Amino acid sequence: MLIEADALQHDQAGQVSVFTGNVVITQGTLVLRGQRAELRQDAQGNQSGVLQGAPGQRAFFRQQRPGLNELLEGEALRIEYDAATGNLRLVDQAVLRRLRDGALSDQASGSLIVVNRLTERFTVDGGPAARTPENPAGRVRALITPRPAAAPAAPAAPAAAPLQTSPQLEPRR
């Protein structure tokens, strides 16, 4: 895990680090950005943390999906990460997007979105924290785009004629 920030306060005994100011966390293809991150490590070495955006702004994450040309990205006022469970929780004003080949494919918003990075499943909850002028009831909203049709398979090449033994050998030249 690589962490960049304007400042760091570390408590060795408590295994807690607080990063502030333009925080960027990178772990494999996962990138998290925000204003303040509090990271912990348990006795087994598992890392967990809370990332917050600047006042009035949301924290951000992005991750490449393994083996696909797809990205998952999301924003929320607070992002909670737990490496042991694989859960990434987007809390308050949460938005999750899937981009295929760089274009927006799917999007969901709500008050709480929980993405499990290990199972690649997510849940979205509505509620008061999801209320906006466009969505005064705070209901979950999702835009789901059909997957593009798979390209038709190329026609199979005709089978080559089987090899046969020659009834005669030509003399050497």
N, C-alpha and C positions, 0 to 999 in steps of 0.2 A: 504494500500500500504506500503510495507516494502522496504526501500532503504538502500543499503550499498555502501560505497565509501571510498576512502582515505581522502577526504576533502569535506567540505560543506561551501558554502557562501549563507546566506539567507537574503532576503530583505523583512521584514514584511510588510512595507507600500505597496510595489509593488506586494506582494504575489508571489515572484520569488525565487526559490532555484536553485543553481548551484552546482552539485556534480561532482567531478573530481577524476580520478584514480580508475580503476577496479570497475566501477559502476555496481551494480546488483540491478534490480528493480523487485519485485515480487508483483503481485496482483492476487489473486486466482490462477488459473493455468497458468497465463501469466508470463513469465520470460523474461526480457530484460537485455542485457549485452553490455557494451561499455566503452569508456574512459571518456566521458563527457556527462552529462545530465543536461538540463535546464528545470525545471518543473514550471508550473504556475497553479494557482487555481483561477477560476472566482468567482463572487459574489454568484452564485448558488452552489458552491462547486465542480464543474466539473474540473477535472484535465486534463492538456494537457502538452506535452513536446516534446523535441527534444533530441535524443540520437545520439552521434557520436562515431565512432570507433577511435582507435589510428591512427596516421598518417600512411597511406598505408594499413590500416586494416578496415574491415567492422564491424559494430555493428550487434548484433544478437538478435533474439526473438524466443520464442518457446511457444506454447500453446496447451493444451489438448483440443480436440473437445468434447463437452458435450455428454455424453452417448455413446461414441464410443471409440474403441481402436485405435484412430488416433491422431497424433500430426501434427500441422502445425508449420513449423519453417522457418525462413528467415534471410537473411543477406543483408545489404546495407551500403554504406558509411554513410548514415544518415537515421534514423528511426524517424518518426513523429507520435505521438500518441495523439488522441483526444477522451477522455472518453464520451463526450456529443454526438458525432456522431457515436462512435464505430469504427472510421477509424484508421487504422494503415498504414502509407505510408512508403514504402521502396524506398528511393531516391538514384539514382546513383549506378551502378553495383549491381542491385537488383536481388536476387534469392529467390524463394519461393518453399518450398518442403512440400509434404504430406507424412507422414510415417504411414503405416498400420502395426500393430503388430511389430513395430520396424524396418521394412524394407522400403526402398524408394519405393514409389508408383508413385507419380507424381512430376514433377518439371517444373518451369517456370522461365525465366530470361528476363530482359529488363532494361530500364533506370528508369522506375517508375512502381511500383506495389502498388495498393491500395487494402487493405483487409478490408472489413467491418465485424467486429466481431459480429455485431447484426444480419445481414442478411446472413452471411457466404458466401458472394460473393466477387470476386476479379476481378480486371482488370490489364492488363499488357500493358505498352506502350514501344515501341522501341525508337530508336533515337541515337544521337551521344554519349550519356553517356552509352549506352549499347555496344558500339564497343569494341571488344577484338581482339587479333590476330586470334582467331578461328572464330570470327564473325565480320569481318571488316565493314559490312554494318549496324551493330547495330540493326538487326531485332529481333523481339520477338522470343524466342525459348521455346518450351514446349514439355515435355515428358509426355504422358498420358497413364497410364496402365489400362487395363480393370479391373473392380471390380471382385473379385473372385465370382464364382457361389455360390449361397446359397446352403447350405447342404440340401439334400432332407428331407422332413418331415418324422418323424417316423410313421410307420403304426399305425392306430388307434386301440386301444385295443377292442376286441369284447365286445359287450354290455352284461352286467350281466343279468342273468335271473331275471325277476321281482319277488318281494316277494309275496307270497300267504298266505292266512290264513290257518291254520291247521284245518282239519275237526274234530280232536279230540285232547284232551289234555292228556298227560301222567300223571299218578299219581306221586306225590312227593315221592322221595326216601329218 
